[in-house]
């Protein structure tokens, strides 16, 4: 039976915080919908102290900013984007258009068509999230999206050079230095200076995530994303220092980021709190990570690996790191996770930054029903149908009778019309009396 040696804050407290965010975002979206660019500029000044002559960078500005980035940083960004591009291309190759003859004369098929325009949000408030440019823009490019607009907030009072370089190298068609709810709202709703997009992607803080949730339907989104999460599943072979490093490495994302350990080892469970405290004393981001661990950290002790699978699937965490003797035991049995990292040789930071899989992943239990951002998210799988005259008569017979069962007389007439035209039948509302 699972025992909770440490639990996070209550559900009621979390819901109260969510309500405040929701109300704030509703007001911002309504303002931007009504006043467009004027509202965007006021909000950018209010939240980021940023009101340049134009939020969109022109080619000369982009070139000047990219020129400031050290060559070794450009090389690192290029390497990371190559890994993400390679994996996305392999995913795209697995998505085939199909066309089959299901019955004599009945042709059915589907095509994978890229969405026409995508807005990519690249966070950059507390941390300049350079890697988010790779994950969204590169993947959309591989999918074949014709127009990709990217927004990122200013960092320390100016465009962040490495982030702008990553956006440019990834292939963004438009780059805007604009952050927060005002950025995603401008991309989704459109303003006098920004043409609206069909889809929004990319991570962000609680306000950005809530804005995407409220805009969903008007535009598509990649997924509903909350604070980043890490779950480590460990047995007695795991190193407590590594467990603490990897938990805190994700907890530093924000003060509401869950960090969870599920373990069969009582010794590891008992040693972890002390090791966490030891590392927090030297971690430069301890102000954030300590709050996340205090309020959202969990330690769950289980009796067996099978019970660990059950608990891990219940958590349905964004990142699942397996530090056990046989990591693939969990790969074969678990069903609910965003991304899995097998063994001590890999870790969540590899996935976040460079290894090639996408780091935009489901949170808050969404892994129960969806995976993360991938090339397929940018594609619409649409179907088509075609019949010969003979096949239309054969299918029409079935359709006419099935429509009558449901009393859908207009539907039935669609079938009956074809039966008259191609089969010479005297049927239907408008057929011969």
MARDRENKOL-243238 format. One record per residue (C-alpha): x, y, z. Coordinates in nm, 2 decimals. Layout:
N
+--------+--------+--------+
|      u |      v |      w |
+--------+--------+--------+
|      X |      Y |      Z |
...
+--------+--------+--------+
//
This chain:
433
+--------+--------+--------+
|      u |      v |      w |
+--------+--------+--------+
|   0.00 |   0.00 |   0.00 |
|   0.14 |   0.34 |  -0.10 |
|   0.24 |   0.57 |   0.20 |
|   0.28 |   0.94 |   0.16 |
|   0.59 |   1.05 |   0.35 |
|   0.55 |   1.41 |   0.21 |
|   0.25 |   1.57 |   0.04 |
|   0.20 |   1.90 |  -0.14 |
|  -0.06 |   2.17 |  -0.08 |
|  -0.43 |   2.10 |  -0.08 |
|  -0.64 |   2.10 |  -0.39 |
|  -0.85 |   2.38 |  -0.25 |
|  -0.55 |   2.61 |  -0.22 |
|  -0.44 |   2.53 |  -0.58 |
|  -0.80 |   2.60 |  -0.71 |
|  -0.81 |   2.94 |  -0.53 |
|  -0.49 |   3.04 |  -0.71 |
|  -0.63 |   2.92 |  -1.04 |
|  -0.94 |   3.13 |  -1.00 |
|  -0.74 |   3.45 |  -0.96 |
|  -0.54 |   3.37 |  -1.28 |
|  -0.85 |   3.29 |  -1.48 |
|  -1.02 |   3.62 |  -1.39 |
|  -0.71 |   3.83 |  -1.47 |
|  -0.67 |   3.66 |  -1.81 |
|  -1.04 |   3.71 |  -1.90 |
|  -1.00 |   4.08 |  -1.86 |
|  -0.68 |   4.10 |  -2.06 |
|  -0.83 |   3.90 |  -2.35 |
|  -1.14 |   4.12 |  -2.36 |
|  -0.93 |   4.43 |  -2.37 |
|  -0.72 |   4.31 |  -2.65 |
|  -1.02 |   4.20 |  -2.85 |
|  -1.17 |   4.54 |  -2.82 |
|  -0.87 |   4.77 |  -2.85 |
|  -0.61 |   4.57 |  -3.04 |
|  -0.26 |   4.71 |  -3.07 |
|  -0.33 |   4.99 |  -2.82 |
|  -0.41 |   4.74 |  -2.55 |
|  -0.12 |   4.52 |  -2.64 |
|   0.12 |   4.81 |  -2.61 |
|  -0.02 |   4.92 |  -2.27 |
|   0.00 |   4.57 |  -2.13 |
|   0.36 |   4.53 |  -2.26 |
|   0.46 |   4.85 |  -2.09 |
|   0.28 |   4.75 |  -1.77 |
|   0.41 |   4.40 |  -1.73 |
|   0.75 |   4.41 |  -1.91 |
|   0.83 |   4.78 |  -1.92 |
|   0.87 |   4.74 |  -2.30 |
|   0.72 |   4.96 |  -2.56 |
|   0.95 |   4.98 |  -2.87 |
|   0.85 |   5.16 |  -3.19 |
|   0.75 |   4.81 |  -3.33 |
|   0.73 |   4.48 |  -3.16 |
|   0.82 |   4.29 |  -3.48 |
|   1.19 |   4.27 |  -3.56 |
|   1.29 |   4.36 |  -3.91 |
|   1.56 |   4.16 |  -4.10 |
|   1.83 |   4.42 |  -4.02 |
|   1.75 |   4.41 |  -3.65 |
|   1.75 |   4.03 |  -3.65 |
|   2.09 |   4.02 |  -3.83 |
|   2.24 |   4.27 |  -3.58 |
|   2.11 |   4.07 |  -3.28 |
|   2.23 |   3.74 |  -3.41 |
|   2.57 |   3.88 |  -3.48 |
|   2.61 |   3.94 |  -3.11 |
|   2.57 |   3.57 |  -3.02 |
|   2.91 |   3.40 |  -2.97 |
|   2.99 |   3.14 |  -3.25 |
|   3.00 |   2.86 |  -3.00 |
|   2.65 |   2.94 |  -2.89 |
|   2.53 |   2.94 |  -3.25 |
|   2.70 |   2.60 |  -3.29 |
|   2.52 |   2.46 |  -2.98 |
|   2.19 |   2.59 |  -3.10 |
|   2.25 |   2.45 |  -3.44 |
|   2.33 |   2.11 |  -3.29 |
|   2.02 |   2.10 |  -3.08 |
|   1.80 |   2.20 |  -3.37 |
|   1.95 |   1.93 |  -3.58 |
|   1.86 |   1.67 |  -3.32 |
|   1.50 |   1.80 |  -3.30 |
|   1.47 |   1.83 |  -3.68 |
|   1.60 |   1.47 |  -3.73 |
|   1.35 |   1.32 |  -3.49 |
|   1.06 |   1.53 |  -3.62 |
|   1.15 |   1.42 |  -3.98 |
|   1.14 |   1.06 |  -3.87 |
|   0.80 |   1.12 |  -3.71 |
|   0.67 |   1.29 |  -4.03 |
|   0.79 |   1.00 |  -4.24 |
|   0.57 |   0.77 |  -4.03 |
|   0.26 |   0.97 |  -4.12 |
|   0.15 |   0.85 |  -4.46 |
|  -0.13 |   0.96 |  -4.68 |
|  -0.35 |   0.66 |  -4.76 |
|  -0.60 |   0.56 |  -5.03 |
|  -0.77 |   0.23 |  -5.05 |
|  -1.05 |   0.06 |  -5.23 |
|  -1.27 |  -0.07 |  -4.95 |
|  -1.54 |  -0.22 |  -5.18 |
|  -1.55 |  -0.25 |  -5.56 |
|  -1.56 |   0.11 |  -5.68 |
|  -1.55 |   0.27 |  -5.33 |
|  -1.23 |   0.47 |  -5.28 |
|  -1.15 |   0.61 |  -4.93 |
|  -0.84 |   0.80 |  -4.83 |
|  -0.69 |   1.05 |  -4.59 |
|  -0.44 |   1.33 |  -4.64 |
|  -0.22 |   1.50 |  -4.38 |
|  -0.24 |   1.87 |  -4.44 |
|  -0.04 |   2.12 |  -4.24 |
|  -0.23 |   2.40 |  -4.06 |
|  -0.19 |   2.73 |  -4.25 |
|  -0.04 |   2.95 |  -3.97 |
|   0.10 |   2.89 |  -3.62 |
|   0.19 |   3.12 |  -3.34 |
|   0.49 |   3.00 |  -3.13 |
|   0.53 |   3.14 |  -2.78 |
|   0.89 |   3.12 |  -2.64 |
|   0.90 |   3.21 |  -2.27 |
|   1.17 |   3.44 |  -2.15 |
|   1.07 |   3.61 |  -1.83 |
|   1.26 |   3.45 |  -1.54 |
|   1.46 |   3.23 |  -1.77 |
|   1.53 |   3.28 |  -2.15 |
|   1.38 |   2.96 |  -2.28 |
|   1.60 |   2.93 |  -2.59 |
|   1.51 |   2.56 |  -2.63 |
|   1.14 |   2.63 |  -2.67 |
|   1.22 |   2.80 |  -3.00 |
|   1.36 |   2.47 |  -3.13 |
|   1.07 |   2.26 |  -3.00 |
|   0.79 |   2.47 |  -3.16 |
|   0.93 |   2.64 |  -3.47 |
|   1.15 |   2.36 |  -3.60 |
|   0.88 |   2.10 |  -3.55 |
|   0.62 |   2.32 |  -3.73 |
|   0.87 |   2.38 |  -4.02 |
|   0.91 |   2.00 |  -4.06 |
|   0.53 |   1.96 |  -4.07 |
|   0.52 |   2.21 |  -4.35 |
|   0.34 |   2.50 |  -4.19 |
|   0.35 |   2.79 |  -4.44 |
|   0.35 |   3.08 |  -4.19 |
|   0.52 |   3.07 |  -3.85 |
|   0.51 |   3.37 |  -3.62 |
|   0.71 |   3.36 |  -3.29 |
|   0.69 |   3.58 |  -2.98 |
|   0.92 |   3.61 |  -2.69 |
|   0.93 |   3.87 |  -2.41 |
|   1.22 |   4.10 |  -2.36 |
|   1.48 |   3.98 |  -2.11 |
|   1.65 |   4.23 |  -1.89 |
|   1.52 |   4.51 |  -2.10 |
|   1.61 |   4.40 |  -2.45 |
|   1.56 |   4.11 |  -2.69 |
|   1.75 |   3.81 |  -2.57 |
|   2.01 |   3.75 |  -2.84 |
|   2.04 |   3.37 |  -2.81 |
|   1.66 |   3.33 |  -2.82 |
|   1.63 |   3.55 |  -3.12 |
|   1.91 |   3.36 |  -3.29 |
|   1.73 |   3.03 |  -3.22 |
|   1.40 |   3.16 |  -3.36 |
|   1.57 |   3.28 |  -3.67 |
|   1.78 |   2.97 |  -3.73 |
|   1.47 |   2.76 |  -3.67 |
|   1.29 |   2.93 |  -3.95 |
|   1.04 |   3.17 |  -3.80 |
|   0.87 |   3.39 |  -4.06 |
|   0.80 |   3.67 |  -3.81 |
|   0.97 |   3.74 |  -3.49 |
|   0.81 |   3.97 |  -3.23 |
|   0.96 |   4.08 |  -2.90 |
|   0.64 |   4.06 |  -2.70 |
|   0.55 |   3.85 |  -2.40 |
|   0.28 |   3.72 |  -2.18 |
|  -0.09 |   3.70 |  -2.23 |
|  -0.07 |   4.00 |  -2.46 |
|   0.15 |   3.80 |  -2.70 |
|  -0.06 |   3.49 |  -2.73 |
|  -0.38 |   3.70 |  -2.75 |
|  -0.24 |   3.92 |  -3.03 |
|  -0.14 |   3.61 |  -3.22 |
|  -0.48 |   3.43 |  -3.17 |
|  -0.71 |   3.73 |  -3.20 |
|  -0.51 |   3.94 |  -3.44 |
|  -0.45 |   4.32 |  -3.42 |
|  -0.39 |   4.60 |  -3.66 |
|  -0.03 |   4.49 |  -3.69 |
|  -0.05 |   4.11 |  -3.64 |
|  -0.25 |   3.88 |  -3.86 |
|  -0.42 |   3.61 |  -3.66 |
|  -0.30 |   3.25 |  -3.66 |
|  -0.48 |   2.92 |  -3.67 |
|  -0.29 |   2.75 |  -3.39 |
|  -0.10 |   2.85 |  -3.07 |
|   0.19 |   2.64 |  -2.93 |
|   0.45 |   2.67 |  -2.67 |
|   0.49 |   2.67 |  -2.29 |
|   0.45 |   2.96 |  -2.06 |
|   0.36 |   3.07 |  -1.71 |
|   0.02 |   3.01 |  -1.55 |
|  -0.13 |   3.32 |  -1.72 |
|  -0.01 |   3.22 |  -2.07 |
|  -0.14 |   2.87 |  -2.01 |
|  -0.48 |   3.01 |  -1.90 |
|  -0.49 |   3.24 |  -2.20 |
|  -0.44 |   2.94 |  -2.43 |
|  -0.71 |   2.75 |  -2.25 |
|  -0.96 |   3.04 |  -2.30 |
|  -0.86 |   3.09 |  -2.66 |
|  -0.90 |   2.73 |  -2.75 |
|  -1.18 |   2.69 |  -3.00 |
|  -1.11 |   3.02 |  -3.16 |
|  -0.77 |   2.87 |  -3.24 |
|  -0.62 |   2.53 |  -3.20 |
|  -0.36 |   2.47 |  -2.93 |
|  -0.09 |   2.22 |  -2.87 |
|  -0.22 |   2.11 |  -2.53 |
|  -0.34 |   2.24 |  -2.19 |
|  -0.02 |   2.30 |  -2.00 |
|   0.03 |   2.38 |  -1.63 |
|   0.36 |   2.40 |  -1.43 |
|   0.63 |   2.16 |  -1.53 |
|   0.64 |   1.83 |  -1.34 |
|   0.89 |   1.56 |  -1.27 |
|   0.82 |   1.21 |  -1.13 |
|   1.12 |   0.99 |  -1.04 |
|   1.06 |   0.62 |  -0.99 |
|   1.35 |   0.46 |  -0.80 |
|   1.45 |   0.14 |  -0.62 |
|   1.74 |   0.07 |  -0.39 |
|   1.99 |   0.10 |  -0.67 |
|   1.92 |   0.47 |  -0.71 |
|   2.17 |   0.73 |  -0.59 |
|   2.01 |   0.98 |  -0.35 |
|   2.23 |   1.26 |  -0.47 |
|   2.11 |   1.20 |  -0.83 |
|   1.75 |   1.18 |  -0.72 |
|   1.78 |   1.52 |  -0.54 |
|   1.96 |   1.68 |  -0.83 |
|   1.71 |   1.57 |  -1.09 |
|   1.41 |   1.67 |  -0.87 |
|   1.54 |   2.01 |  -0.80 |
|   1.65 |   2.06 |  -1.16 |
|   1.28 |   2.07 |  -1.26 |
|   1.16 |   2.24 |  -0.94 |
|   1.36 |   2.54 |  -1.04 |
|   1.12 |   2.61 |  -1.32 |
|   0.87 |   2.77 |  -1.09 |
|   0.73 |   2.78 |  -0.74 |
|   0.43 |   2.56 |  -0.83 |
|   0.63 |   2.28 |  -1.01 |
|   0.56 |   1.94 |  -0.87 |
|   0.86 |   1.71 |  -0.79 |
|   0.76 |   1.36 |  -0.69 |
|   0.95 |   1.05 |  -0.58 |
|   0.79 |   0.71 |  -0.59 |
|   1.03 |   0.45 |  -0.44 |
|   1.04 |   0.10 |  -0.31 |
|   1.34 |   0.19 |  -0.09 |
|   1.26 |   0.32 |   0.26 |
|   1.62 |   0.42 |   0.30 |
|   1.61 |   0.64 |  -0.01 |
|   1.28 |   0.79 |   0.10 |
|   1.42 |   0.88 |   0.44 |
|   1.75 |   1.02 |   0.31 |
|   1.60 |   1.24 |   0.04 |
|   1.47 |   1.53 |   0.25 |
|   1.81 |   1.59 |   0.41 |
|   1.98 |   1.57 |   0.07 |
|   1.74 |   1.81 |  -0.08 |
|   1.81 |   2.06 |   0.20 |
|   2.18 |   2.02 |   0.15 |
|   2.16 |   2.09 |  -0.22 |
|   1.93 |   2.39 |  -0.17 |
|   2.20 |   2.56 |   0.03 |
|   2.42 |   2.58 |  -0.29 |
|   2.17 |   2.59 |  -0.57 |
|   2.16 |   2.93 |  -0.73 |
|   1.79 |   2.90 |  -0.81 |
|   1.70 |   2.78 |  -0.45 |
|   1.46 |   3.06 |  -0.40 |
|   1.22 |   2.91 |  -0.65 |
|   1.31 |   2.54 |  -0.61 |
|   1.28 |   2.54 |  -0.24 |
|   0.93 |   2.68 |  -0.26 |
|   0.83 |   2.43 |  -0.52 |
|   0.97 |   2.14 |  -0.31 |
|   0.80 |   2.27 |   0.01 |
|   0.46 |   2.32 |  -0.14 |
|   0.45 |   2.06 |  -0.43 |
|   0.71 |   1.80 |  -0.34 |
|   0.60 |   1.45 |  -0.27 |
|   0.76 |   1.13 |  -0.14 |
|   0.56 |   0.81 |  -0.19 |
|   0.68 |   0.48 |  -0.05 |
|   0.55 |   0.16 |  -0.22 |
|   0.59 |  -0.21 |  -0.15 |
|   0.67 |  -0.33 |  -0.50 |
|   0.75 |  -0.22 |  -0.86 |
|   0.40 |  -0.33 |  -0.97 |
|   0.26 |  -0.09 |  -0.71 |
|   0.50 |   0.18 |  -0.83 |
|   0.35 |   0.14 |  -1.18 |
|   0.00 |   0.19 |  -1.05 |
|   0.10 |   0.50 |  -0.85 |
|   0.30 |   0.64 |  -1.14 |
|   0.01 |   0.60 |  -1.38 |
|  -0.22 |   0.77 |  -1.13 |
|   0.02 |   1.07 |  -1.13 |
|   0.03 |   1.08 |  -1.51 |
|   0.33 |   1.31 |  -1.48 |
|   0.48 |   1.52 |  -1.76 |
|   0.84 |   1.38 |  -1.71 |
|   0.90 |   1.04 |  -1.57 |
|   1.25 |   0.94 |  -1.49 |
|   1.32 |   0.57 |  -1.41 |
|   1.61 |   0.50 |  -1.18 |
|   1.57 |   0.13 |  -1.12 |
|   1.76 |  -0.19 |  -1.19 |
|   1.55 |  -0.26 |  -1.50 |
|   1.41 |   0.06 |  -1.63 |
|   1.23 |  -0.10 |  -1.93 |
|   1.00 |  -0.28 |  -1.69 |
|   0.82 |   0.06 |  -1.66 |
|   0.84 |   0.13 |  -2.04 |
|   0.66 |  -0.19 |  -2.10 |
|   0.39 |  -0.14 |  -1.83 |
|   0.32 |   0.23 |  -1.78 |
|   0.05 |   0.40 |  -1.99 |
|   0.03 |   0.76 |  -1.85 |
|   0.33 |   0.99 |  -1.90 |
|   0.45 |   1.27 |  -2.12 |
|   0.81 |   1.16 |  -2.17 |
|   1.01 |   0.88 |  -2.01 |
|   1.38 |   0.89 |  -1.93 |
|   1.53 |   0.54 |  -1.88 |
|   1.82 |   0.48 |  -1.65 |
|   2.07 |   0.71 |  -1.47 |
|   2.25 |   0.79 |  -1.80 |
|   1.97 |   1.02 |  -1.92 |
|   1.77 |   1.29 |  -1.75 |
|   1.49 |   1.54 |  -1.81 |
|   1.74 |   1.82 |  -1.89 |
|   1.85 |   1.62 |  -2.20 |
|   1.49 |   1.61 |  -2.32 |
|   1.43 |   1.97 |  -2.23 |
|   1.73 |   2.11 |  -2.42 |
|   1.89 |   1.89 |  -2.68 |
|   1.84 |   1.52 |  -2.72 |
|   1.57 |   1.55 |  -3.00 |
|   1.23 |   1.47 |  -2.85 |
|   1.00 |   1.75 |  -2.79 |
|   0.98 |   1.92 |  -2.44 |
|   0.63 |   2.06 |  -2.47 |
|   0.44 |   1.79 |  -2.28 |
|   0.11 |   1.72 |  -2.10 |
|   0.08 |   1.82 |  -1.74 |
|  -0.18 |   1.81 |  -1.46 |
|  -0.29 |   1.46 |  -1.55 |
|  -0.34 |   1.53 |  -1.92 |
|  -0.10 |   1.24 |  -2.00 |
|  -0.40 |   1.01 |  -1.94 |
|  -0.54 |   1.12 |  -2.28 |
|  -0.27 |   1.29 |  -2.48 |
|   0.09 |   1.30 |  -2.57 |
|   0.31 |   1.61 |  -2.61 |
|   0.38 |   1.84 |  -2.90 |
|   0.51 |   1.66 |  -3.21 |
|   0.50 |   1.70 |  -3.59 |
|   0.16 |   1.54 |  -3.61 |
|   0.01 |   1.82 |  -3.39 |
|   0.06 |   2.06 |  -3.68 |
|  -0.12 |   1.83 |  -3.93 |
|  -0.49 |   1.79 |  -4.00 |
|  -0.57 |   1.44 |  -4.10 |
|  -0.86 |   1.49 |  -4.34 |
|  -1.06 |   1.22 |  -4.53 |
|  -1.21 |   1.20 |  -4.88 |
|  -1.44 |   0.96 |  -5.05 |
|  -1.51 |   0.87 |  -5.42 |
|  -1.76 |   0.62 |  -5.58 |
|  -1.82 |   0.48 |  -5.92 |
|  -2.19 |   0.49 |  -6.03 |
|  -2.22 |   0.12 |  -5.96 |
|  -2.07 |   0.16 |  -5.61 |
|  -2.30 |   0.46 |  -5.54 |
|  -2.60 |   0.24 |  -5.60 |
|  -2.48 |  -0.04 |  -5.38 |
|  -2.39 |   0.19 |  -5.09 |
|  -2.70 |   0.39 |  -5.15 |
|  -2.93 |   0.09 |  -5.09 |
|  -2.78 |   0.05 |  -4.74 |
|  -2.78 |   0.42 |  -4.67 |
|  -3.14 |   0.47 |  -4.77 |
|  -3.26 |   0.20 |  -4.53 |
|  -3.04 |   0.31 |  -4.24 |
|  -3.16 |   0.67 |  -4.28 |
|  -3.52 |   0.55 |  -4.27 |
|  -3.46 |   0.38 |  -3.94 |
|  -3.35 |   0.71 |  -3.79 |
|  -3.63 |   0.91 |  -3.97 |
|  -3.37 |   1.13 |  -4.13 |
|  -3.57 |   1.19 |  -4.45 |
|  -3.34 |   1.45 |  -4.60 |
|  -3.05 |   1.22 |  -4.55 |
|  -3.24 |   0.94 |  -4.71 |
|  -3.32 |   1.16 |  -5.01 |
|  -2.95 |   1.21 |  -5.07 |
|  -2.92 |   0.83 |  -5.11 |
|  -3.24 |   0.79 |  -5.31 |
|  -3.14 |   1.06 |  -5.56 |
|  -2.83 |   0.86 |  -5.65 |
|  -3.04 |   0.54 |  -5.67 |
|  -3.26 |   0.71 |  -5.92 |
|  -2.97 |   0.87 |  -6.12 |
|  -2.74 |   0.57 |  -6.13 |
|  -2.96 |   0.27 |  -6.07 |
|  -3.29 |   0.37 |  -6.24 |
|  -3.48 |   0.31 |  -5.91 |
|  -3.82 |   0.47 |  -5.85 |
|  -3.76 |   0.57 |  -5.49 |
|  -3.76 |   0.87 |  -5.27 |
|  -3.95 |   1.19 |  -5.19 |
|  -3.89 |   1.33 |  -5.54 |
|  -3.90 |   1.01 |  -5.74 |
|  -4.17 |   0.91 |  -5.99 |
|  -4.51 |   0.86 |  -5.83 |
+--------+--------+--------+
//
